[in-house]
Amino acid sequence: MRASERAARLFREQFGSEPRALVRAPGRVNLIGEHTDYNDGFVLPAAIDRDLCIALRPRSEAVIDVRTEGRGRSTFALGPFGRRIEGWGAYVQGVAWALTESGRRLTGWDGAVASDVPVGAGLSSSAAIELATARAFEVTSGFAWEPTEIAGLCRRAENVWVGVASGPMDQLASARGRPDHAILLDCRSLDLEWVPIPEGVDMIILDTGTRRTLETSAYNERREECEAAARALGVSALRDVSETELVTHRPRLPDILERRARHVVTENARTVTAAAALRAGDPAAVGRLMNQSHQSLRDDFDVSSVTLDAIVDAARGAEGCFGARLTGGGFAGCAVALVERSATTRFQVSVTADFERSTGRICTTYVCRASEGASTLMPLSTDR
């Protein structure tokens, strides 16, 4: 059963009536450009056809009451926002706070959440709940939907309210996805270009089943290291450093900061080149760059893991694979592979078997298509 159907069913079970609106937002997969977003660099994500959906109805009180599948209930008042609630509800509350801070007047609602985006897998379940929440407020409160601005407010909710120092990629990908296209995003200017994914190529997400929480991982530590490297090099962000300049000024940096900077600088170059290869219809070139990206993330940025390395190795050894790499913040979660569509079924069987042999673990594979950004599936009805 799809997330939209499950959300509507959960709403009926929890609130005893039919929902009056239904909204969705997708997760995302990042093909290449990892840990470059908060360094003002380039990324190449795609929204995916795995959604988080909210079935809802407005309420007269300025209160939000949200129920989820298996993760309990979260309630809070729409101001004053004095205390952050715990758990997943902080993301919903943070979006309400950010929208209110922007001057929007919000209406309360009851909602039921169902999701096909696994939590903690590197597919940005956090951005999905943020953008779906923003869509729910847009439906109930009637403000204009400006996707880039709303994505920025959702990022502010994550950075300031929740406390995860993420860049703009996840929210913009979830807000501005386009079917069958990746997004080349300049994380400094927020200029973006939709880049077509070649016919006959599948994006396959490889889920190791391991999980991490960004708040408790070394994610924020990596950001601090990048900022320290930029200060040592006299630039505002590592985006402003070329590979030649990094070699020239290497003596300014301790080894660990030099390795962090080397990943970011080379990853930016790989990302721009990969977008050009997609435009040229050359998935083999994109795959080679993805392989290089994983090596850099493993050796220079230290965000891979034994299980991520194992699943990437299994993917690269399978028939039809152009390339594979970890995706998301790293440490655990998922990898992504580009695969020739005619070989997809054989690829999935091979990877699953090889990964189990090498690790003793069972992985899950998802064949994904690039999808539309956050949208309203059922507009607000007037029926009560």
PyMOL commands that set and color helices and strands:
alter all, ss='L'
color gray80, all
select helices_A, chain A and resi 3-15+37-39+89-101+125-141+147-162+169-176+214-216+219-233+238-240+243-248+250-252+255-279+283-299+306-316+341-359
alter helices_A, ss='H'
color red, helices_A
select strands_A, chain A and resi 21-32+42-58+63-68+73-77+109-115+181-186+192-196+201-207+321-326+334-340+364-368+375-378
alter strands_A, ss='S'
color yellow, strands_A
deselect
rebuild
show_as cartoon
